[in-house]
Amino acid sequence: MPLAIYALMIGAFGIGTTEFVIMGLLPQMAKDLGVSLSSAGLLVSGYALGVAIGAPVLSLLSAKWPKKRALVILMAIFTLGNLICALAPSYSILMIARVLTSFAHGTFFGIGSVLATSLVKPNQRATAIALMFTGLTLANVLGVPFGTWLGQNYGWHATFWAVTAVGPLAMAALIFFVPAQKETGDAAGMGKEISVVMKPQVLLSLLLTVFGFAGVFAVFTYIAPILTDVSGFAVASVSPILLLFGAGLVVGNIVGGKWADKHLNRTLVGTLLLLSLVLFGFTFLMGYKLAALALVTLLGFAGFATVPPLQMRALEHAAEAPTLVSALNIAAFNLGNALGAWAGGVSIDNGNLITTAWTALGISLLATLVAYISGKASAGSVVVKADRSLLGH
């Protein structure tokens, strides 16, 4: 694989770390900032909102820029935002900095996905995307645990100083390893880009991403109390067990990319179906410790094996506006996280911790059914177009 893709991986590692590391530090940050735990939790929601807003806006603003320049500028925004977080003296300043940092998130992955696919052969595109997203998965395996440990022992400011340091490293890698490009003067206009987004298959792809990931996070958001209250593990065991989730996540992301290169729609349906089976296991096997360990690992594998085919599906139906749609698909992942967490919370309020698995299963099965039907419809459309071309129409 080209070195440019590894440069993208470094940026993805930094972005993934800053997004998720705050979850392990919320109690400490709430106490230090003098706010409630729920208010501290809004630092997570603020980031997700920033991703949803920043992805389409920055994608449109940077549409005619060379991808290399755009990526370096986005990592500069990432660096500045985390630097302000590290220096933040108050809750309000920290919130502003979190939102600023998040603006780079969706557009970085959007442009990065398009760049990664342009640097490899057609049959390696999903693998290239998966390799870039490996940075995000490694953030969950290495960056988040280290950042949490750093914050717990040296204060949360230290965590953001460490994350800030990733920014210049990523910028240097992008400058040295991403090939120089000309300005894309033929980039689609804003109206055309928006019209591409409004295509039924593109909207369906974005919706699939939302529901596909909502199924994962309806359970994963509450995995700590599930492991302690249902499976019977000690609180101290939760962090090591989550390393199994991270390991499954890394392998699933890579395998999903390789499978998607061979057959996109089949991989998407298959990984969503596997996710549904894992969630079904959650409904009645989490009371057994060995089964719980296996299911947590499989949740990481199945959940993130869907990422490359979901991203590739969105790109496949948006040839005229790949960067915008790719960025919006990243925003859809974040919306899925938020939707899943909300649905899981409602399930707990009206049932118990295991009810989250039933809710997640329903969401995942719906996504699987939609993926299957839309895949058939898309394939049928291709056949019709091919038949017409053979007839000279």
N, C-alpha and C positions, 0 to 999 in steps of 0.2 A: 504494500500500500504506500502511496506517496506520503512524504514527511508532512505535507500540509495537513493531512487528516489527523496526524498526531498533535499538531499545533492546535487544531480545533478541539481535540480531546482535553488538552490542558485548560482551555477556556471553559469547556463544559464542566470540568472538575471543580473549578472555582465557583461557577454559577450554582452548581448543585450543592456545594458545601454551604454557601451563604444562604441558600433557600431553606435548607432543612436543619442546619445546626442550631438554629434558634429554638427549636422545639424542645431540645434537651436542657436549655438554659432558662426557660420561662420563669420558673419559681424564683431563681436567683435574681433575674432581671427585674421581675415585679417588685421584689423586696428592695432592691437597690434604687429603683426609680420611684418608689413610693406610690405604685399603682396596684390595682387588683390583678389577680391572675387572668381574669377574663379580658381586662384592658390590655395586658401584655400579649394575650392571644391575638389581639387585633393587629399586632406587628406581623403576624403570619398572614392574616386576611388582607392587610394593606399591601403586602408584597404580591399576593395573588391578583389583587385588583390592578396593581401597576403593570403586571405582565399582560393582563387582558387589554389594558388601554395602550400600553407602549408598543405591543406587537404590531397592530395595524398602522398606527401613526408613524412610527419610525421606519417601518417597511416601505410605506409610501414615500416618505421624505428621502429615503436613501435609495430609491428604486434605480436612479440613473448613475449612482456612484459605482466605481469599481469595487468588487466584493472585498478585496484586500483592505482598501481604505475603510470601508464600512465596518468591517470586523474589528480593525484596530481602534476605531473611534468608539465602538460599542464596549470594548474592553476598557477603554479609558473612562467611560461612564461608570462601568462596574467598579473600577479602582477608586474613582472619586467618591462614589456612594459608600463603599465600605470604609474608606478613610474617614468620612464624616461620621459613620457609625462608631468607629473606634474612638473618635474624639467627642462623641455626643454627650453633652452634660445633662440632658433632660429627655423625657419621654417624647415630647413633641418634635424635637430635633431628630431623635432616633427614628421616629415614624417617617418624617420627610426623607431622611437618608435611605430608609428601607424602600420607599416607593421609587426614589431616584435610581437606586441600584437595580430594581426590578425592571425598569424600562429597557435595559439591555437584553434581558432574558429571552423573550420570544423571538426578537429579530435576529439575535445571534444564532439561535438554533435554526431559524428559518433560512437565513443566508448560508449558514454552515451546511445545512442539508443540501441545498442547491449546489454549492461549491463542491462538496464531497462527491456528489453523483456525477459532476462534470469532469472529475479528475480520473475516473476509472472506466473500465469497460461496462457496457450495458448490463452484462450478467453479474456485475459486482456492485451495483448501485446500493442495494439494500444492505449488503455487508459493509460498505463504506459508511452508510448512515449509522449502522449498529456500532461501528468502531468509534465514531464521534461520540455517540451516546454512552459508550463505555466510560467516558470521563464522568458522566452523570452518575452512572452506577458505582464507579469507584469512589465517588464523593460520599455515597451512602455507606460504603464498606470501610473506607479509611478516613476521609475528611471529616465526616460528622462525628464519629467516635473520638477522634483526636481533638477536634474543636470543642466537643463537650467536656472532655477531660481537662483541656487547657482552661476553659472558662470556669469550671468548678474549682480548679486549684489556684488560678491566677487572676480570676475575674473575667467577666464577659467582654470587657474591652480588649483583653489580650487575644481572645478568639478572633475578633474583627481585624486586629492588626495582622494576625497570621493569614487570614483570608485576603486582606488587602495585598499582601506580598505576592499572591498568585497572579494578580493583574499584570504587573510589569513583565513577569515571566511569560505569560500568555501572549502579550503584545510583542515581545521580542521574538518568540517562536513564529508568530504570524508574519512579522516583517521579514524574517529570514527564509521561511519555508514556503509561504504561499506565493505562487507565481504572480508576477505583475500582470495587470489587466488594463485594458482600455476602458474609457467611460462607455457605459451601455446606453448610447444615445437612442437606440431603438426600443428602449424599455416601454412597456405598455403605459398609457396614460392612466390617470386615476380612475376615470370613468370606466375604461376597459377593464382595469384590474378588479374593480368592484363588480362589474358584470360577470366576470369569471367566477368570483366568489359566490354569486347568486345562482350558479348552475346547480340543478338538483343533485347531481352526483357529488359535487364539491360540498354542498351543504350536508348531504348524507354522510360523507366522510368525516366532516367535523363533528356531526352528531354521534357517529360511531365512536369517535375518540372520547367524547364526553362520557358516554355511557360505559364504554369499555373500561375506563379508568375509575369511574364512579364505583363499579363493582369491586375493584381492588381496595379502594380507600374507605368504603363503608365498613370494612373489617379491619384493615391495617391501622386506621386512625386509633382504634381501641384495642390494639393487639396487646399492650402492656397489661391492662386489667383482665383481658381474656386469659393471658398466660398465668397470671397470679390467682385470679378468683375462680377460673374454670379448670385450668390444667393443674393448678396446685404448685406452681414453681415459686421459689422465693424471689423477692424483688430484685436481689442482686444477680439473679440468673437471667433477667430479661435482656440486659445488654449483650451478653455473649450469645444468647439465642437469636437475637436480631442479626448477628453476624451470619447466621445460616440463611436468613432472608437475603442479606446482601450477596452472599455467594450464589444463591439461586438466581438472583437478579442479574448478576454479571453473566452467568452462563446462558440464561434465558435470552438476554439481549443479543448475544452473539449468535446463538443457535437460531433465533427468530429471524435474524438478518440473512443467514445462509439459506434457510428454508424459503424465505420470501423471494430471494433471487431466483429460485427454481419455479415456484408457483405462488404468486402473490395472494390471490383470493382463497385458495385452499389453505394456505398458512394462516391467514387471518381468521377464517372460520375455525380451523383446527385449534389454534391457540386460545381463542375465546371459549371453545367447547371444553378444552382442558382446564381453563380457569373455572368454568362452571362446575366441573367435576371436583376440583379442589375445594371450592366453596361448599359444595354438598357435603364433602368430608368434614368440613368445619362444623356442620350442624350437629353431628352426633359422635365425632371422634376426638374432640378437643379435651375431653375429660381423661384421656389416656396420654401420659407424658411422651412416650416414644412416637405415638401417632401425631401428637402436637408438633414435635420437632420436625417430622417429615412434612407435615402440612404447611408449616411456616416456610420451609425451604421451597416447597413446590409453589407456594403463593408467589414468592419472589420470581421463580422461574417462569411460571405461566403468565403472571401479570406483565412482566417486562419482555417476554417473547412477543407480545402483541405490539410493542412500540415500533419496530422497523416496518412491519406491514401496514400499520395504521398511518405512519408518516409517508410511506411509499404510495399508498392508495390515494392520499390527498394530492400528492405531487402528480400522480398519473393522470388525474382528471383536471389538472390546472397548468397545462403546458404554457399558456399565455401569461400567467402570473404566478410562477412557482414560489417566489420569495414571500409574497404576501400570504398566499394560502398556507405555505409551510409554517410561517410565523403564527398564523391564526390557529393552526393545528396544535402548536405548542401552547397557545392560550387555552385551547380546548382541553388539553391535558390538565392544566391548572384548574379549569372550571370543573372538570370531572373530580379532581381531588376535593374541591370545596363541596360539590354536590354529594359525593360519597360520604364525607364527614358529617354533613347535615342529615342525610338519610339514616346513617348509623346512629346518630344522636337521637333522632326521632324514634328509632326502633328500640333503643334502650329505655327511653322515657315511657314507652308503651308496652314494653316487654322485659327482656333481660339482655345480657351480653351476647348470648347465642342467637338472639333474634336478629342481630346485625348480619349474621351469616345468611339467614334466610332472605333478608332484604337484598344483600349483595348478590345472592344466587339469582333472584328474580331479575335484577338489573343486568347481570351478565348473560342470562339466557335470552333476554330481549335483544341485547347487542348481538349475540350469536345468530339469532333468527334474522335480524335486519341485515347482517353481513352476508348471510347465505342468500337471501332473496335479492339483495342489491348486486351481489356477485353474479348471480344467474342473469339478472337483467342487463348488467354491463357486458357480459359475455355475449348475450343475444344481440345487443346493439352492435358489437364488433362484427358478428357474423353477417348481420343485415347489411352493414356498410361494405363488407368485403364482397357480398353477393352483388350489390349494386355496382361496385367498381368493375367487376367481371362482366357485367352486362353493358358497361359503357355509360352508366348514368352518373 
